[in-house]
Amino acid sequence: FDVTASPRQALDERLSLEFSSSFSSSPPDAVCPIQDEFAIQVADRLHPGVCTHGRHHHHHTPQNTSSMHNDDHTSPWTIHPTCTSNTTTKFCVFTSQTFYGDRGITILTTPSTARVLSHLPAFNIKTPHLSSLSENDYRDPPFIVAPIPGRGMGLIANRTIERGDLIKSHPAIAILHNDAVSKDHALYPTHYSPLMHLAIDQLPSNTRNLFLNMAAHNESEEPYIERIYTNTFGEDFNNQEHSIVIPETARLNHDCRPNAMYYFDPRTLVHYTHAARRIYAGEEITITYVDPLQTRLRRRAAIKRSWGFECSCSLCSQGREFARESNRRVVRINELLKVFGELDGDVRGRRKVGGTPEMAELLVGLYEQERLYASVADAYRIAALAYAAKGMEWKAVMWAMRAVEAGLIHDGPRGDGVLDMKRLLSDPRKHWSWGVNL
Ligand SMILES: C[S@@+](CC[C@H](N)C(=O)[O-])C[C@H]1O[C@@H](n2cnc3c(N)ncnc32)[C@H](O)[C@@H]1O
């Protein structure tokens, strides 16, 4: 979806997911390295002390596993990898049937990417019965799954959900290299299609059923690949584009001005969805499938091209004058983002901030007018930087605090923007942006 979208979109009009690929060069963690509150909570509940005492913890390796690697690390794959032969790029299926308990995960990728993945903390916590996680560790989720006229199934809030409330969090069940699932690829279906089928078929049966129960927007096509094209999120691993499958989250329908936002934690392979604004009982919970900072024409075209439906969300169906003004704001937002440009310090920690505080406040206003309540995190951060650049500490702090709150919804606690704003808050005068525009 969104900046993530289906492989088809990922291939056609790939947009970027900033937090992806960041782990590709990070060293493997020796002890339970998870800093994520939720994952720690889950791990500790099931295996008290593993995360808190930092004991080394390896995944159990069943007998039929033979490690592909000869490093000192135990392979997490519980089924011997199957690979393509006679292809320029070698792809293999790597499956763990014990990932997050009995949920399992299947990965169709190159051996080098699989090796990077196998070192993730996700494979370092042993969480046998995270099936509870598959409905979010909620005994009483704040939504029901129900048919929505003209949209198939969807999620309806069953009580008030406040901004920032967790709606869903689920580990991925499949990670598929886009080159191996692209219908346009010369070697698909002869070489890659059997591998893709094997990948899904090797999942534990309950998890495979989650996959098969997902919607396909074109039933006449091959059922597995259609489910992938309809439901996956895009994510880079090892700097290569992949599609990730989170069946429960794939029930969320699209809205150009959604009330929920998701992010993926590439260390734990858990996908999180939070409310971006207050959602009342009876409202449908939605996410955006496309970059929301596009004009109506482009959004509608992108949705039609990748999912085959006509966007009828409130923004897509509003009257001509309203649509024109929204388009204008979107264009202006993009112009301002360009003016502010690169938002990190340079190597010496000194980089001018490209715009003024007034421009930054205009940007915030435009995001809010556009009802972009999660991605407004970017505008808040820009405002904090613009004020810090002018040496205006308290204004900088105010916007940084807003940026952290919105950033937690938009990018999660390890998002670059959130981390940068936390650094600013811990000592504004030592931040890279302090006084750079004076
Ligand atoms: C990821 S699935 C969403 C869940 C799906 N409705 C289901 O029944 O499981 C994407 C598909 O849902 C439908 N869909 C999602 N958002 C929609 C919307 N705003 N209007 C119409 N159909 C929508 C389209 O058929 C799309 O291909």
Ligand as a Chemical Component Dictionary entry (heavy atoms), coordinates in Angstrom:
data_LIG
# 
_chem_comp.id                   LIG 
_chem_comp.type                 NON-POLYMER 
_chem_comp.pdbx_formal_charge   0 
_chem_comp.three_letter_code    LIG 
# 
loop_
_chem_comp_atom.comp_id 
_chem_comp_atom.atom_id 
_chem_comp_atom.alt_atom_id 
_chem_comp_atom.type_symbol 
_chem_comp_atom.charge 
_chem_comp_atom.model_Cartn_x 
_chem_comp_atom.model_Cartn_y 
_chem_comp_atom.model_Cartn_z 
_chem_comp_atom.pdbx_ordinal 
LIG C1  C1  C 0  -5.825  -4.950 0.414  1  
LIG S1  S1  S 1  -7.391  -5.364 -0.081 2  
LIG C2  C2  C 0  -8.391  -4.618 1.164  3  
LIG C3  C3  C 0  -9.296  -5.599 1.833  4  
LIG C4  C4  C 0  -10.367 -6.168 0.951  5  
LIG N1  N1  N 0  -11.486 -5.239 0.829  6  
LIG C5  C5  C 0  -10.834 -7.505 1.467  7  
LIG O1  O1  O 0  -12.012 -7.833 1.285  8  
LIG O2  O2  O -1 -10.029 -8.250 2.019  9  
LIG C6  C6  C 0  -7.517  -4.325 -1.466 10 
LIG C7  C7  C 0  -8.799  -4.491 -2.259 11 
LIG O3  O3  O 0  -9.908  -3.979 -1.521 12 
LIG C8  C8  C 0  -10.770 -3.226 -2.357 13 
LIG N2  N2  N 0  -10.739 -1.825 -1.897 14 
LIG C9  C9  C 0  -9.886  -1.273 -1.013 15 
LIG N3  N3  N 0  -10.177 0.013  -0.795 16 
LIG C10 C10 C 0  -11.226 0.310  -1.567 17 
LIG C11 C11 C 0  -11.970 1.500  -1.802 18 
LIG N4  N4  N 0  -11.681 2.644  -1.183 19 
LIG N5  N5  N 0  -12.994 1.437  -2.688 20 
LIG C12 C12 C 0  -13.298 0.281  -3.333 21 
LIG N6  N6  N 0  -12.621 -0.877 -3.164 22 
LIG C13 C13 C 0  -11.593 -0.869 -2.286 23 
LIG C14 C14 C 0  -10.231 -3.350 -3.763 24 
LIG O4  O4  O 0  -10.876 -4.419 -4.369 25 
LIG C15 C15 C 0  -8.775  -3.679 -3.544 26 
LIG O5  O5  O 0  -8.217  -4.390 -4.602 27 
# 
loop_
_chem_comp_bond.comp_id 
_chem_comp_bond.atom_id_1 
_chem_comp_bond.atom_id_2 
_chem_comp_bond.value_order 
_chem_comp_bond.pdbx_ordinal 
LIG C1  S1  SING 1  
LIG S1  C2  SING 2  
LIG S1  C6  SING 3  
LIG C2  C3  SING 4  
LIG C3  C4  SING 5  
LIG C4  N1  SING 6  
LIG C4  C5  SING 7  
LIG C5  O1  DOUB 8  
LIG C5  O2  SING 9  
LIG C6  C7  SING 10 
LIG C7  O3  SING 11 
LIG C7  C15 SING 12 
LIG O3  C8  SING 13 
LIG C8  N2  SING 14 
LIG C8  C14 SING 15 
LIG N2  C9  SING 16 
LIG N2  C13 SING 17 
LIG C9  N3  DOUB 18 
LIG N3  C10 SING 19 
LIG C10 C11 SING 20 
LIG C10 C13 DOUB 21 
LIG C11 N4  SING 22 
LIG C11 N5  DOUB 23 
LIG N5  C12 SING 24 
LIG C12 N6  DOUB 25 
LIG N6  C13 SING 26 
LIG C14 O4  SING 27 
LIG C14 C15 SING 28 
LIG C15 O5  SING 29 
# 
